[in-house]
Amino acid sequence: MSAAVPVRPMVGIVGSGGAYGRWLATFFRERMGLRVLGHDPADPDALPPAELLDTADVLLFSVPIRQTADIIDAWRVASAGRESGKLWLDVTSIKDAPVSAMLRTQAEVVGLHPMTAPPKSPTLKGRVLVLCEARVADWRTWIEQLVTALEAECVRADPVQHDRIMASVQAQVHALHLAQAGAIRRAGGLEALMPYRSVSFELDAAVIARMLALNPQIYEDIQFGNPYVAEALDVLREELERVHALVRAGDDAARAAFRTEVIGAAREAMAESLDAGQHTYERVGYLLADLAEPVALAVHLPEDRPGSLRALLATFERHRLNIGSIHSSRTPSGELHFRVGFDGAVDRAALDAAAQTLATEGIGTVLERRG
């Protein structure tokens, strides 16, 4: 690492009051051992920008998509060259506009896009991180350290390439599910349809619920802030209209065209991914089946050490309880727990005794019980 780059740089987060800003602040402190300063533009009592510009070696913008480029420009003017030799980052679902704004500074510049909402876990393990390295020299080694600490699957792109891809990966998907949400509402609502669910419908319903539960401004800005979205939605509309026209026609010729032009063409284009996708779908289906077991305990193990899980399982064995399934998960607050499922005919008295043993012997805490 260059001598110009601090070994343990100070990180300043613009937008520290937002969900991702808070998650990143915790990550930098706890996973990388760095000092973090924050400024929230929505907080009138926030730390003054001048203090961050004077003190922070790394400045990260985590602000609403539609405001990101303007906020970066304002900080560039306020910085007046003090950013030279430092690193500026942004965490935004659109990359061309904010990265272009950062390139108007004298700082080194990298755009980041974690392909997930702020996770409950301490890192991005199991998730994708898109990295747009726009101007990097002295800070390259530190960027690699950051990527390693995040534990994400890192993929690199230039900002325009990123935005074109996100029009398909994000905007198309969101638009499709929002349209589906409207269709479900017109069909009587989710509660009326869910008793008849298939695995596919249940997965779609979960995605829709997730979107509707989060900040609507994010989904709005992803649709309206990316110049490539309208074209992507045109393609989606054309494909749906083709299916609609064939179904409306309803004759043998339409059926043949459906088989070849809709299913056959897509299957041929995705041939190399079909086996992996089918395997993933089956795994998720098995997981949903396990989560539907009529009796279950969610148990938190307070001691993160070798043998903790063995002690949990031994408790159920001691009370002659046969486990149907076990999965690790996290509570809304991010607390790791194990969900242990049982058959509906399980001995409830023995299950009560096992839960009591977990508590009295300090093995685990039952956070939730079903059945």
C-alpha positions in Angstrom: 0.0 0.0 0.0 1.3 3.5 -0.9 2.7 5.5 1.9 0.1 8.2 1.0 -2.7 5.9 2.1 -3.3 5.5 5.9 -3.0 1.9 7.2 -6.3 2.5 9.1 -8.1 5.3 7.3 -10.9 7.3 8.8 -14.2 6.7 7.1 -16.8 9.4 6.7 -20.4 8.4 5.7 -22.7 10.9 4.1 -26.2 9.5 4.8 -25.2 7.7 8.0 -28.8 7.9 9.2 -30.1 5.7 6.5 -30.4 2.0 6.7 -27.4 1.2 4.5 -25.4 4.0 6.1 -26.0 2.5 9.6 -25.1 -1.0 8.3 -21.9 0.3 6.7 -20.9 2.2 9.8 -21.2 -0.9 11.9 -19.3 -2.9 9.3 -16.4 -0.5 9.1 -16.1 -0.4 12.9 -16.6 -4.0 13.8 -15.3 -5.9 10.8 -12.4 -3.6 9.7 -11.7 -1.9 13.1 -11.9 1.6 11.6 -13.0 4.9 13.0 -16.2 6.2 11.4 -17.7 9.7 11.2 -21.2 10.3 9.9 -23.3 13.1 8.4 -27.0 12.7 7.7 -28.3 15.5 5.4 -31.8 15.0 6.9 -30.5 15.7 10.4 -30.1 19.5 11.2 -27.9 18.5 14.2 -25.6 16.3 12.1 -21.8 16.6 12.1 -20.8 19.5 9.9 -19.6 18.5 6.4 -16.4 20.5 6.9 -15.4 18.1 9.7 -15.8 15.1 7.5 -13.9 16.7 4.6 -11.0 17.7 6.9 -10.9 14.4 8.8 -12.1 11.5 6.6 -9.7 9.7 4.4 -12.5 7.7 2.8 -15.8 9.5 2.0 -18.8 7.3 1.2 -22.1 8.5 -0.1 -25.2 6.5 0.9 -28.1 8.9 0.0 -31.3 8.6 -2.0 -30.7 7.7 -5.6 -32.2 10.8 -7.2 -30.1 13.1 -4.9 -26.8 11.3 -5.1 -25.1 13.2 -8.0 -26.3 16.6 -6.7 -25.1 15.9 -3.2 -21.7 14.7 -4.5 -21.4 17.9 -6.5 -22.2 20.0 -3.5 -19.5 18.2 -1.4 -17.0 18.6 -4.3 -17.6 22.3 -4.2 -17.2 22.4 -0.4 -14.1 20.3 -0.5 -12.4 22.6 -2.9 -9.5 20.2 -3.6 -9.1 18.9 -0.1 -10.2 15.5 -1.5 -6.9 15.1 -3.4 -5.2 11.8 -2.4 -8.4 10.5 -0.7 -11.0 8.0 -1.8 -14.6 8.7 -2.6 -17.2 5.9 -2.8 -20.9 5.7 -3.3 -23.4 3.0 -2.6 -26.2 3.5 -5.1 -28.3 1.3 -7.4 -27.4 3.5 -10.4 -23.8 4.1 -11.1 -23.2 6.4 -14.1 -24.5 9.7 -12.6 -22.8 9.4 -9.2 -19.5 8.0 -10.5 -19.4 10.8 -13.1 -20.0 13.3 -10.3 -17.2 11.9 -8.2 -14.9 11.9 -11.2 -15.2 15.7 -11.2 -13.3 15.7 -7.9 -9.6 15.2 -7.4 -10.2 12.0 -5.3 -9.8 8.4 -6.4 -13.2 7.0 -7.2 -15.0 3.7 -6.9 -18.7 3.0 -7.2 -20.2 0.2 -5.1 -23.6 -1.6 -5.6 -24.4 -4.4 -3.1 -27.1 -6.4 -4.7 -29.2 -6.6 -1.6 -30.9 -4.5 1.0 -28.9 -4.0 4.2 -28.5 -7.6 5.4 -29.1 -8.8 8.9 -25.7 -10.5 8.8 -22.5 -8.6 9.5 -21.1 -9.0 5.9 -22.4 -9.5 2.4 -21.5 -13.2 2.3 -23.6 -15.0 -0.2 -24.5 -11.8 -2.0 -23.1 -10.0 -5.1 -21.2 -6.7 -5.0 -20.8 -4.8 -8.2 -17.6 -2.8 -8.3 -17.0 0.2 -10.6 -13.4 1.1 -10.3 -13.4 4.5 -12.1 -10.1 6.0 -10.9 -8.0 4.0 -8.6 -4.2 4.1 -8.0 -2.9 4.4 -4.4 -6.1 3.0 -2.9 -6.2 -0.2 -4.9 -4.8 -2.4 -2.1 -7.2 -1.0 0.4 -10.1 -1.5 -2.0 -9.1 -5.2 -2.2 -9.0 -5.4 1.6 -12.5 -3.9 1.7 -13.9 -6.4 -0.8 -12.3 -9.3 1.1 -13.8 -8.0 4.4 -17.3 -7.7 2.8 -17.1 -11.4 1.8 -19.3 -10.7 -1.3 -19.1 -12.3 -4.7 -17.5 -9.4 -6.5 -18.2 -8.6 -10.1 -16.7 -5.6 -11.9 -18.3 -3.3 -14.5 -18.0 0.2 -15.9 -20.9 2.5 -14.8 -22.8 2.5 -18.1 -22.6 -1.3 -18.4 -23.8 -1.5 -14.8 -26.8 0.7 -15.5 -27.8 -1.2 -18.7 -27.6 -4.5 -16.8 -29.6 -3.2 -13.8 -32.4 -2.2 -16.2 -32.9 -6.0 -16.6 -31.7 -7.3 -13.3 -33.5 -4.8 -11.1 -36.0 -2.6 -12.9 -37.6 -5.2 -15.1 -38.0 -7.6 -12.2 -39.4 -4.9 -9.9 -41.9 -3.7 -12.6 -43.0 -7.3 -13.3 -43.7 -8.0 -9.6 -45.4 -4.7 -9.1 -47.7 -5.4 -12.0 -48.3 -8.9 -10.6 -49.2 -7.2 -7.2 -51.8 -5.2 -9.0 -53.2 -8.3 -10.7 -53.3 -10.1 -7.4 -55.2 -7.2 -5.8 -57.7 -7.3 -8.7 -58.1 -11.1 -8.3 -59.3 -10.8 -4.7 -56.0 -10.2 -2.8 -53.2 -12.3 -1.4 -55.1 -13.7 1.5 -57.8 -15.2 -0.8 -55.2 -16.7 -3.2 -52.5 -18.0 -0.8 -54.4 -21.1 0.4 -54.2 -22.4 -3.2 -50.5 -21.5 -3.6 -47.9 -23.3 -5.6 -44.2 -23.0 -4.8 -43.8 -20.5 -7.6 -46.7 -18.4 -6.4 -45.4 -18.5 -2.8 -42.0 -17.3 -4.0 -43.5 -14.5 -6.1 -45.7 -13.5 -3.2 -42.7 -13.3 -0.9 -40.8 -11.1 -3.3 -43.8 -8.8 -3.7 -44.3 -8.6 0.1 -40.6 -7.8 0.5 -40.8 -4.9 -2.1 -43.9 -3.4 -0.6 -42.5 -3.6 2.9 -39.4 -1.6 2.1 -38.8 2.0 1.2 -41.0 2.8 -1.9 -38.6 5.7 -2.9 -35.9 3.1 -3.7 -38.1 1.3 -6.2 -39.4 4.5 -7.7 -35.8 5.8 -8.2 -34.6 2.6 -9.8 -37.4 2.8 -12.4 -37.2 6.6 -13.1 -33.5 7.3 -12.4 -32.0 4.8 -14.9 -32.1 6.0 -18.5 -32.1 2.4 -19.8 -35.2 1.3 -18.0 -37.8 2.4 -20.5 -36.2 0.3 -23.2 -36.0 -2.7 -20.9 -39.7 -2.3 -20.1 -40.5 -2.1 -23.8 -38.9 -5.5 -24.3 -40.8 -6.9 -21.3 -44.0 -5.6 -22.6 -43.4 -7.0 -26.1 -42.8 -10.4 -24.7 -45.9 -10.3 -22.6 -48.0 -9.0 -25.4 -46.8 -11.9 -27.6 -47.9 -14.4 -25.0 -51.2 -12.6 -24.6 -51.8 -12.6 -28.4 -51.2 -16.3 -28.7 -53.5 -17.2 -25.8 -56.2 -14.9 -27.2 -55.9 -16.7 -30.5 -56.2 -20.0 -28.8 -55.9 -22.3 -31.8 -53.5 -25.0 -32.7 -51.2 -22.7 -34.6 -51.0 -20.4 -31.6 -50.2 -23.4 -29.3 -47.4 -24.4 -31.7 -46.0 -20.9 -31.8 -46.2 -20.8 -28.0 -44.2 -24.0 -27.7 -41.5 -22.8 -30.2 -41.4 -19.0 -29.9 -42.0 -18.6 -26.2 -40.9 -21.7 -24.4 -38.5 -23.2 -27.0 -36.6 -20.0 -27.7 -36.1 -19.2 -24.1 -35.1 -22.7 -23.2 -32.5 -22.8 -26.0 -31.1 -19.4 -24.9 -30.8 -20.6 -21.3 -29.8 -24.2 -21.9 -26.5 -24.0 -19.9 -28.3 -22.6 -16.9 -31.3 -24.9 -16.7 -29.9 -27.7 -14.5 -28.5 -25.2 -12.0 -31.7 -23.2 -11.9 -33.9 -26.3 -11.5 -31.7 -27.5 -8.6 -32.0 -24.1 -6.9 -35.8 -24.1 -7.3 -36.0 -27.6 -5.8 -33.9 -26.6 -2.9 -36.1 -23.6 -2.2 -39.2 -25.8 -2.5 -37.8 -28.2 0.1 -37.0 -25.3 2.4 -40.5 -23.9 2.1 -41.8 -27.4 3.0 -39.6 -27.6 6.0 -40.7 -24.1 7.2 -44.3 -25.2 6.9 -43.9 -28.0 9.5 -46.6 -27.7 12.1 -44.4 -27.7 15.1 -41.1 -25.8 15.4 -38.8 -24.1 17.8 -36.5 -21.1 17.0 -33.6 -21.4 19.3 -30.8 -18.9 19.9 -27.5 -20.4 21.0 -25.8 -17.7 23.2 -22.3 -19.2 23.0 -20.8 -19.1 19.6 -18.3 -22.0 20.1 -17.6 -25.5 18.8 -20.0 -28.0 20.4 -23.0 -25.5 20.9 -25.0 -27.1 18.1 -24.1 -30.6 19.3 -25.4 -29.7 22.8 -28.7 -28.5 21.3 -29.2 -31.7 19.3 -28.2 -33.8 22.3 -31.0 -32.1 24.3 -33.6 -33.3 21.9 -32.1 -36.8 21.8 -32.2 -36.9 25.6 -36.0 -36.2 25.5 -36.5 -38.7 22.7 -37.6 -36.2 20.2 -37.0 -36.9 16.5 -36.1 -33.8 14.5 -37.7 -33.3 11.1 -35.6 -30.4 9.9 -33.1 -27.8 11.1 -32.1 -24.5 9.5 -30.1 -21.5 10.6 -31.6 -18.1 10.2 -31.6 -14.6 11.7 -34.2 -12.6 13.7 -35.2 -9.2 12.4 -32.5 -7.7 14.8 -29.9 -10.0 13.2 -29.6 -12.6 16.0 -28.6 -16.0 14.7 -30.9 -18.8 15.6 -31.7 -22.4 14.6 -35.2 -23.3 13.5 -35.9 -26.9 14.5 -39.0 -28.5 12.9 -40.9 -31.5 14.2 -43.7 -33.7 12.9 -47.2 -32.7 14.0 -47.5 -35.9 16.1 -44.5 -35.0 18.3 -44.9 -35.4 22.0 -45.7 -31.8 23.2 -44.9 -32.6 26.8 -41.4 -33.9 25.8 -41.0 -30.8 23.7 -41.9 -28.6 26.7 -39.3 -30.5 28.8 -36.6 -30.1 26.2 -37.3 -26.3 25.9 -37.0 -26.1 29.7 -33.7 -28.0 29.7 -32.3 -25.6 27.1 -33.1 -22.7 29.3 -32.0 -24.2 32.7 -28.7 -25.5 31.4 -27.9 -22.4 29.5 -27.7 -24.2 26.1 -30.1 -21.9 24.3 -33.1 -19.6 24.4 -36.3 -20.4 22.7 -37.2 -17.2 20.7 -40.3 -18.6 19.1 -42.5 -21.7 19.2 -45.0 -22.9 16.6 -47.5 -25.6 17.4 
